[in-house]
Amino acid sequence: MRLDKFLSVTATATRSEASKAAKAGAVTVNGAVVKKCDLHIDPERDVICFRGEPVIYRRFTYIMLNKPDGYVSATDDPREKTVLELLPENMARLGLFPAGRLDKNTLGLLILTNDGETAHRLLSPKHHAEKRYAFRCDPPITDADRAKMEAGIDIGGYVTKPCHIDMSSPDCGEIILTEGKYHQIKRMLEAVGSKIVFLERIDFAGIPLDRTLERGQWRYLSDEEIGILTSRT
């Protein structure tokens, strides 16, 4: 891979920025200063530093975002703020997209990646990943309401798949789904005469939300977390 492309795909610098940095002596390959960025390097073996900092190569990028209220799960929207706007501008060139979606007013765990194959597998009907949500509703629901939702409930021409619900109180609980229909939890609760007043995804495909992340903050997934995502079959 050309050095300038390597620096671009790692969101380190644009090709023009890489060229300027190299001319200024700010780029090294295996400890040697490189003045031109047309050099071909091995991204898996060579050690590249940019302005004194090592550049980590990732074939694919996986990010955990603690989604705040008011952002849509899209790569682009002419009217709404998108979750990608919460990332640094230089990461736009990575081609990231949400693996699944959260509604505009739903909070919590959202995975962003550019690994299309893994994202497709996680969201396909055959391999749909479990998703856990914390919710609060008003008015409170009964045990009979919970049982109806767990068994599968008509949300307007579609009967949901069985799910699991743990209630900590009549108006608060957690729900685990293996599908993601439009406004599904909201519509399930409306089907038993209640409404969602708070909804947060707290686990996706076995990866829990990192509670050290404030709303709107993000971090790269750990190697262990990436392994959980990519090993699902």
C-alpha positions in Angstrom: 0.0 0.0 0.0 1.3 3.5 -0.8 2.2 5.4 2.3 -0.1 8.4 1.5 -3.0 5.9 1.1 -2.1 4.2 4.4 -2.2 7.6 6.2 -5.5 8.4 4.5 -7.4 5.1 5.3 -6.3 5.2 8.9 -7.8 8.7 9.2 -4.4 10.1 10.1 -4.1 12.7 7.3 -5.4 13.5 3.8 -2.9 12.7 1.0 -2.0 16.4 0.7 -1.5 16.7 4.5 0.7 13.5 4.4 2.8 14.9 1.6 3.4 18.2 3.5 4.2 16.3 6.7 6.7 14.1 4.9 8.5 17.0 3.3 8.8 18.5 6.8 10.4 15.3 8.1 7.4 14.3 10.2 6.8 10.9 8.8 9.0 7.8 9.5 8.9 4.2 8.4 10.6 1.7 10.6 12.5 4.6 12.3 13.7 6.2 9.0 12.5 9.6 7.9 10.6 9.4 4.6 10.3 12.5 2.5 8.0 11.2 -0.2 4.6 9.5 0.3 4.7 7.4 -2.9 6.7 4.8 -1.0 5.0 1.4 -0.8 4.8 -0.1 2.7 3.4 -3.2 4.3 0.7 -2.0 6.7 0.8 -5.3 8.7 4.5 -5.3 9.3 6.1 -1.8 8.9 6.0 0.7 11.8 4.8 4.1 10.6 4.9 7.2 12.8 3.2 10.5 12.0 4.4 13.5 13.9 6.1 11.2 16.4 3.0 9.1 17.0 2.7 5.5 15.8 -0.2 4.9 13.3 -2.2 1.8 14.0 -3.5 0.0 10.9 -7.0 -1.5 11.1 -8.4 -3.3 8.1 -11.8 -2.5 9.5 -12.9 0.0 12.2 -15.3 -0.8 15.0 -16.5 2.0 17.3 -18.8 2.1 20.3 -20.9 5.2 20.6 -23.1 6.2 23.5 -25.8 7.8 21.4 -27.4 11.0 22.8 -31.0 12.2 22.2 -31.8 14.0 19.0 -29.4 12.3 16.5 -30.5 10.0 13.7 -28.7 6.7 12.9 -27.7 7.5 9.4 -24.6 8.5 7.4 -26.2 11.6 6.0 -29.5 13.5 6.5 -30.3 16.9 5.0 -32.6 17.9 7.9 -31.3 16.0 11.0 -28.1 15.7 12.9 -26.5 12.3 12.3 -24.5 10.1 14.7 -21.5 10.4 12.4 -21.3 14.1 13.3 -20.2 13.1 16.8 -16.9 11.7 15.4 -13.9 13.8 14.5 -14.0 15.2 10.9 -10.9 13.2 9.8 -12.8 9.9 10.4 -15.3 10.8 7.7 -13.0 9.2 5.1 -13.2 5.8 6.8 -16.7 5.1 5.4 -18.3 4.2 8.7 -22.0 3.5 9.1 -24.3 2.4 12.0 -24.6 -1.4 12.3 -28.4 -1.3 12.9 -30.2 1.8 14.1 -31.5 3.6 17.1 -34.5 5.9 16.8 -33.8 9.6 17.1 -34.9 9.8 20.7 -33.5 6.4 21.8 -30.2 6.5 23.7 -27.3 4.2 24.3 -25.1 1.7 22.6 -24.6 2.0 18.8 -21.9 0.2 16.9 -20.3 2.1 13.9 -18.2 0.2 11.5 -17.0 -0.1 7.9 -17.2 -3.9 8.0 -20.2 -4.5 5.8 -20.1 -8.3 5.9 -20.1 -8.5 9.7 -22.8 -5.8 10.0 -25.0 -7.7 7.5 -24.6 -10.9 9.4 -25.4 -9.3 12.8 -28.6 -7.8 11.3 -29.8 -10.7 9.1 -33.0 -12.6 10.1 -30.9 -15.8 10.3 -28.3 -14.5 12.7 -30.1 -11.5 14.3 -28.2 -10.4 17.4 -29.8 -10.0 20.8 -30.3 -6.4 21.9 -31.1 -5.4 25.4 -32.9 -2.1 26.3 -33.7 -0.4 29.5 -37.1 1.3 29.4 -39.5 3.3 31.5 -43.2 3.6 30.5 -46.3 5.4 31.6 -48.8 4.2 32.6 -47.3 1.1 34.3 -47.9 -2.3 32.8 -49.3 -5.4 34.4 -47.9 -8.9 34.5 -50.6 -9.8 31.9 -49.3 -7.0 29.6 -45.7 -8.3 30.0 -46.8 -11.8 29.2 -48.6 -10.6 26.0 -45.5 -8.8 24.8 -43.2 -11.7 25.6 -45.3 -14.1 23.6 -45.4 -11.9 20.5 -47.9 -9.1 20.0 -49.5 -7.4 17.0 -48.1 -4.0 16.5 -50.2 -3.1 13.4 -50.1 -5.9 10.9 -47.0 -7.6 12.2 -46.7 -10.0 15.2 -43.4 -9.6 17.0 -41.2 -12.5 17.7 -41.1 -13.8 21.3 -38.9 -11.7 23.6 -37.8 -11.6 27.3 -38.8 -8.8 29.7 -37.6 -8.2 33.2 -39.6 -5.7 35.2 -37.9 -4.0 38.2 -41.1 -2.1 38.9 -44.5 -1.8 37.1 -43.1 1.1 35.0 -39.4 0.2 34.6 -37.7 -2.8 33.1 -35.4 -4.3 30.5 -36.4 -6.0 27.3 -34.3 -8.3 25.0 -35.2 -8.5 21.3 -33.8 -10.4 18.4 -35.4 -8.2 15.8 -35.6 -4.5 15.2 -38.8 -3.3 13.5 -39.5 0.4 13.2 -40.3 1.9 16.7 -40.8 -1.7 17.8 -40.7 -1.3 21.6 -42.7 1.9 21.4 -45.4 0.1 19.4 -45.3 -3.0 21.6 -46.1 -0.9 24.7 -48.7 1.1 22.8 -50.4 -2.2 22.0 -51.0 -2.8 25.8 -52.0 0.8 26.4 -48.8 2.3 27.6 -46.1 4.7 26.2 -42.4 4.8 26.3 -40.9 7.8 28.3 -37.3 6.5 28.3 -35.5 4.0 26.1 -31.8 3.1 26.1 -29.9 0.3 24.5 -27.6 -1.2 27.0 -26.2 -4.3 25.2 -25.8 -5.3 21.6 -24.7 -8.8 20.4 -23.2 -9.6 23.8 -21.3 -6.3 24.1 -22.5 -4.1 27.0 -22.6 -0.3 26.9 -19.4 1.2 28.4 -20.7 3.2 31.2 -17.6 5.4 31.3 -18.7 6.9 28.1 -20.8 10.1 28.5 -23.6 10.7 26.0 -22.1 11.5 22.7 -18.7 10.0 23.5 -17.2 7.1 21.7 -14.2 4.7 21.7 -12.8 1.9 19.6 -13.9 -1.6 20.4 -11.4 -3.7 22.2 -9.9 -6.8 20.5 -12.1 -9.0 22.7 -15.3 -7.1 21.7 -14.3 -7.2 18.0 -13.9 -11.0 18.4 -17.4 -11.2 19.8 -18.9 -9.4 16.8 -16.9 -11.1 14.1 -17.1 -14.6 15.5 -21.0 -14.7 15.4 -22.2 -17.2 12.8 
